[in-house]
Amino acid sequence: MDALVNLEAVVPGLAEVLNRERIARARVFSDIPWTVAGCELIHMTPRHRLELQMVGNSFFRGSYPTKADIFQFLWRLNPRFTRRAGSVRGWMAKRHVAKEVKRRTVLELAIEIQEFKETMLQDMPEATTGSGGSASKNAVHWLAAESYFYATHGLIPVKDYLDTPYLQLQQLFRAHRMTLDQDAQFINKSDQLVRDWHLSMMRQTRHESRN
């Protein structure tokens, strides 16, 4: 713990990033919505990711977003999202999203949405590399791979998994790992900040030694 405290004191921005990670983990167990690009959003779930991916939304395709992609993302995660025509509250919420998208630049909107998405997925299990090729990967949908742990442990049926916030799922997975190993290590965004700082210090030391 002392080492962590020292790192927070010397690594620029580390304390702020660690605090954001902690707040996100706590916030997902409340009903407090997020504000992104001037719009209220609920916590992202696997269903959101699946639906937006299936319609080709750029935030799940890896391409540069358009305002249509941005509107689609912000409206789908809106607390008042509805597929029913004629809902006055839904129409007003949808109109507000459209206004916010219209008055801001694509870059400004995309940055906020990407930051939100990264926060929602901040505690995803570390990616593993195996010997399986593309054929084996394509044979299993990512949703099956993600929900397998919860289904096999009898924790969350797939139909409920779809609508459980990612941050809750990730915390449950980490809590399970810690029951098996109290010293379990997890990779966080804050760890990357520490690694970058170490590399920067090493480069600076080498530069100073050459001079």
Contacts in CASP RR format, 6 or more apart in sequence:
PFRMAT RR
TARGET T0000
AUTHOR 0000-0000-0000
METHOD contacts of the structure
MODEL  1
MDALVNLEAVVPGLAEVLNRERIARARVFSDIPWTVAGCELIHMTPRHRL
ELQMVGNSFFRGSYPTKADIFQFLWRLNPRFTRRAGSVRGWMAKRHVAKE
VKRRTVLELAIEIQEFKETMLQDMPEATTGSGGSASKNAVHWLAAESYFY
ATHGLIPVKDYLDTPYLQLQQLFRAHRMTLDQDAQFINKSDQLVRDWHLS
MMRQTRHESRN
7 14 0 8 1.000
7 194 0 8 1.000
8 14 0 8 1.000
8 15 0 8 1.000
8 18 0 8 1.000
9 15 0 8 1.000
10 197 0 8 1.000
11 193 0 8 1.000
11 194 0 8 1.000
11 197 0 8 1.000
12 197 0 8 1.000
13 193 0 8 1.000
14 190 0 8 1.000
14 193 0 8 1.000
14 194 0 8 1.000
14 197 0 8 1.000
17 189 0 8 1.000
17 190 0 8 1.000
17 193 0 8 1.000
18 190 0 8 1.000
20 119 0 8 1.000
21 122 0 8 1.000
21 123 0 8 1.000
21 188 0 8 1.000
21 189 0 8 1.000
21 190 0 8 1.000
24 119 0 8 1.000
24 122 0 8 1.000
24 167 0 8 1.000
25 123 0 8 1.000
25 167 0 8 1.000
25 171 0 8 1.000
27 167 0 8 1.000
28 43 0 8 1.000
28 165 0 8 1.000
28 167 0 8 1.000
28 168 0 8 1.000
28 171 0 8 1.000
29 168 0 8 1.000
33 40 0 8 1.000
33 41 0 8 1.000
33 42 0 8 1.000
33 79 0 8 1.000
34 40 0 8 1.000
34 41 0 8 1.000
34 42 0 8 1.000
34 43 0 8 1.000
34 116 0 8 1.000
35 41 0 8 1.000
36 74 0 8 1.000
36 112 0 8 1.000
36 113 0 8 1.000
36 116 0 8 1.000
37 70 0 8 1.000
37 74 0 8 1.000
37 100 0 8 1.000
37 101 0 8 1.000
37 104 0 8 1.000
37 108 0 8 1.000
37 109 0 8 1.000
37 112 0 8 1.000
37 113 0 8 1.000
38 100 0 8 1.000
39 74 0 8 1.000
39 78 0 8 1.000
39 96 0 8 1.000
39 97 0 8 1.000
39 100 0 8 1.000
40 78 0 8 1.000
40 79 0 8 1.000
41 74 0 8 1.000
41 77 0 8 1.000
41 78 0 8 1.000
41 79 0 8 1.000
41 116 0 8 1.000
42 77 0 8 1.000
42 78 0 8 1.000
42 79 0 8 1.000
42 165 0 8 1.000
43 120 0 8 1.000
43 165 0 8 1.000
43 166 0 8 1.000
43 167 0 8 1.000
43 168 0 8 1.000
44 77 0 8 1.000
44 116 0 8 1.000
44 117 0 8 1.000
44 120 0 8 1.000
44 121 0 8 1.000
44 165 0 8 1.000
44 166 0 8 1.000
45 162 0 8 1.000
45 163 0 8 1.000
45 164 0 8 1.000
45 165 0 8 1.000
45 166 0 8 1.000
46 143 0 8 1.000
46 146 0 8 1.000
46 147 0 8 1.000
46 161 0 8 1.000
46 162 0 8 1.000
46 163 0 8 1.000
46 164 0 8 1.000
46 166 0 8 1.000
46 169 0 8 1.000
47 162 0 8 1.000
47 163 0 8 1.000
48 76 0 8 1.000
48 77 0 8 1.000
49 60 0 8 1.000
49 166 0 8 1.000
50 143 0 8 1.000
50 162 0 8 1.000
51 76 0 8 1.000
52 59 0 8 1.000
52 60 0 8 1.000
52 72 0 8 1.000
52 73 0 8 1.000
52 76 0 8 1.000
53 60 0 8 1.000
53 61 0 8 1.000
55 72 0 8 1.000
57 69 0 8 1.000
57 72 0 8 1.000
57 73 0 8 1.000
58 64 0 8 1.000
58 65 0 8 1.000
58 66 0 8 1.000
58 69 0 8 1.000
59 65 0 8 1.000
59 69 0 8 1.000
59 73 0 8 1.000
59 113 0 8 1.000
59 114 0 8 1.000
59 117 0 8 1.000
64 110 0 8 1.000
65 106 0 8 1.000
65 109 0 8 1.000
65 110 0 8 1.000
65 113 0 8 1.000
66 106 0 8 1.000
67 101 0 8 1.000
67 102 0 8 1.000
67 106 0 8 1.000
67 109 0 8 1.000
70 101 0 8 1.000
70 106 0 8 1.000
70 109 0 8 1.000
70 110 0 8 1.000
70 113 0 8 1.000
71 97 0 8 1.000
71 98 0 8 1.000
71 101 0 8 1.000
73 113 0 8 1.000
74 97 0 8 1.000
74 100 0 8 1.000
74 101 0 8 1.000
74 113 0 8 1.000
75 81 0 8 1.000
75 94 0 8 1.000
75 97 0 8 1.000
78 93 0 8 1.000
78 94 0 8 1.000
78 97 0 8 1.000
79 93 0 8 1.000
80 87 0 8 1.000
80 89 0 8 1.000
80 90 0 8 1.000
80 92 0 8 1.000
80 93 0 8 1.000
80 94 0 8 1.000
81 90 0 8 1.000
81 93 0 8 1.000
82 90 0 8 1.000
101 109 0 8 1.000
118 189 0 8 1.000
120 165 0 8 1.000
120 166 0 8 1.000
120 167 0 8 1.000
121 166 0 8 1.000
121 170 0 8 1.000
122 167 0 8 1.000
122 170 0 8 1.000
122 188 0 8 1.000
122 189 0 8 1.000
123 167 0 8 1.000
123 170 0 8 1.000
123 171 0 8 1.000
123 174 0 8 1.000
123 186 0 8 1.000
123 188 0 8 1.000
124 166 0 8 1.000
124 170 0 8 1.000
125 170 0 8 1.000
125 173 0 8 1.000
126 186 0 8 1.000
126 187 0 8 1.000
143 158 0 8 1.000
143 162 0 8 1.000
146 161 0 8 1.000
146 169 0 8 1.000
147 156 0 8 1.000
147 158 0 8 1.000
147 161 0 8 1.000
149 155 0 8 1.000
149 173 0 8 1.000
149 176 0 8 1.000
150 156 0 8 1.000
150 161 0 8 1.000
150 169 0 8 1.000
150 172 0 8 1.000
151 157 0 8 1.000
151 158 0 8 1.000
151 161 0 8 1.000
153 176 0 8 1.000
155 172 0 8 1.000
156 164 0 8 1.000
156 169 0 8 1.000
156 172 0 8 1.000
161 169 0 8 1.000
174 184 0 8 1.000
174 186 0 8 1.000
177 184 0 8 1.000
177 186 0 8 1.000
178 184 0 8 1.000
END
